[in-house]
C-alpha cells in the first residue's frame, strides 16, 4: 500500500498528501492536502481549511477541552469533529486506504495568546504516520505501509 504525495515547488519545499475526510453522519466529504508533519502527534485540520469547507458551522463540532502543543511550544485551542475517516488513493491500483480516525481536531481560528492560527497548515500527524515509512524522491513523497 503506497500513498503518493507531492513536494510542490522550490518555494514550498514541504511534503503534502491529499486525503478525503469523510463522515456520512456529519454530511462531510471533502479533500484536503495534509502537510506530512512527524512532529505533530495528531492529524488536524487548519483553520483555513475549516473556513474553506464551512466546518465551523457543523452542528456536531465540539470544543476540545484540551489544548494542543503548537509550534515553538505555544498552545493551540481546537475543536473536535467526531467519527471521521481519512481516505487515501493508493498508487498502482484502484484500492483506497481508509483510516478510522475517530475524533479529528480542527484548529481554533486564534491561538491562546490571541494571535491568528491562519499560517498553520492541515497536518497529517503521527497517529497516522506511525503506520508508514516515508520516502522522498525529487518532488514526490511516498508513504509505504510498514
N, C-alpha and C positions, 0 to 999 in steps of 0.2 A: 504494500500500500504506500504509494508515493503521492504527496501533495506538492504541487509546483506553485511557487510564488515568484515575485519579481523584486528586483532592486531597480527602481525606476530610472535613475539617471545619476550623473556625477554630482548633481546639486542636492539630491536627496538620496544619499548612499545607504539607506536603511532598507531592510528586507520586509516585504509585505506579503500576506497570503489572503486571498479572498475566501470568505465563508458566508454561507447563508445562515441567518438566525431565524429559527422557526419556532413558533409556539401556537399551534392551532387554537387552543383555548383562549389565547390573548389576541388572536387575529393578527399575528405578526409573521411576515415572510419577506425579509429584506436581505440584501447582500452588502457586506461591509468589508473593506480592506483592513486587516488587522496587522499592526506592526508586531513582528516577532520580538518579544522582549523577555529574555531569560532572567531579567531582574524583577519581573512582575510575578507575584505569587498567583494572582487570579486574572482571568480573562475579563476585560472590562470594555465597555463602550464609551467613547468620548462624548463630551457634551455637544460638540459639533455634530457628530453623527446622530445623537439623540434628538437634537433640534431638526436636523435634515429629515428624519423619518417620524417626527412628531411623537416621540416616545414619552416625553414628559407629560403628555395628556392621556396616557393609557391609564384607565381606571384601576388596573391591577398593580400599578407601580407602588412600591412600598419604600419608605425611608429606611435606610440601613442604620441600625442602632450603633454599629461600629464605625470607626474611621479607618481609612486606609493610608498606608505609608505612601508618600509621594516622592518625587524627585528631590534629592538633596535633604531628605529627612522630614520634609513638610508633611502635613496631614491633609487628607482629602476626604470630604464627605461624599457619600454615594447613595444612590437608590438601588433597589433590588427589583429585577424583573424575574418573577418566578417561572419555573418549569420550561426552560429554554433548551433548544438543541442547536448545536453547530453542525452544519452540513458542508463537507468539503467535496469538491470534484477531485477525482483521482486521475493521475496520468495513465495512459496506456489502455484504458478500458472505460466502460460506461458505468462502472460501480461508483458509489459515493460513500464517503466515510462519515458516519454520524457519531457525534459525541453528545450524550445526555449530560448537559452541564448542571441542570437543576437551576439554581439561582444565578442570574447573570447580573453583574454590577454595572451601573451606569453612573458616570461621574456627575456630581452636582456641578452646576454652572460656575460656582465660586468655590475657591479653596477656603479653608478655615481661617486664613489670615485676611480674607476679603478679596484677594487677587483673583483674576479670571483663570479658569482652567481650560480656556479655549485652545491653548497650544498643546495640550495633551492629546495624543492620538489614541484611537481604539487599539487595545493591546491584546495579543494572544499570549497568555501567561503560562507559568509552569504547571498549572492544573491540567493543561492540555499538552504542552511541550514535553513533559516528562515521559511521554509515550513514544517520542520520536528522536531520531538522530537528525541533526541539522547539517546540511551540506551546501556549500556555496561554490558556484562556478559562474564566472562572468557576471551577468546581470540576472542570474537565476538563483533561486534558493529552493532546495528540495527538502521536505520533511519526509523522512523514511521511517516507517513503523519499526520499532525495536523488536 
